Amino acid sequence: MSAYADPSFLVSVYVADAHTPKALPLMRSVTFPLLATALTEFELENAIWQYQFRRELTDSDVKGCIGAFRKDLANSLFDMKPFGAEMLRRASLISASQTPLLGTRALDVLHVASAIVLGAKEFYTFDRNQAKLADAEGLAVRGAS
């Protein structure tokens, strides 16, 4: 079954945090490759760099986490797809119908729209609001409780 993992989930795979004990077993159960876009890569790497800003990771730690992600990219654990206009159009439709009800953030809508356009059936996230959105759009949500 095809799956898309939001950066909120992936951060917990590459950086030890409160969700890591749940993320790692889920990651081992995923059918690879995970669908992803450049938006996924950018947001994940930016989130990891924020750990350095907050002095929770050293520069070396950050580079190790990003390096581990890039190694997984090179080993085809992710199926990188282009982020394009169709995803933005779908995000606009989702935003108009769901944001007034759920108050979702723009990047969360973009990730859900990307997952749908790419044909994902499962959506991995630890963001509860995004999980509600993914569920409302018909994706099977994993991770968020």
Buried (B, 14 or more C-beta within 10 A) or exposed (E): EBBBBBBBBBBBBBBBBEBBEBBEEBBEEBEEBBBBBEBBBEBBBEBBBBBBEEEEBEEEBBBBBBEBBEEBBEEEBBBBBEBEEBBBEBBEEBBEEBBEEBEBBEBBBBBBBBBBBBEBBBBBBBBEBBBBBBBBBEBEBBBBE
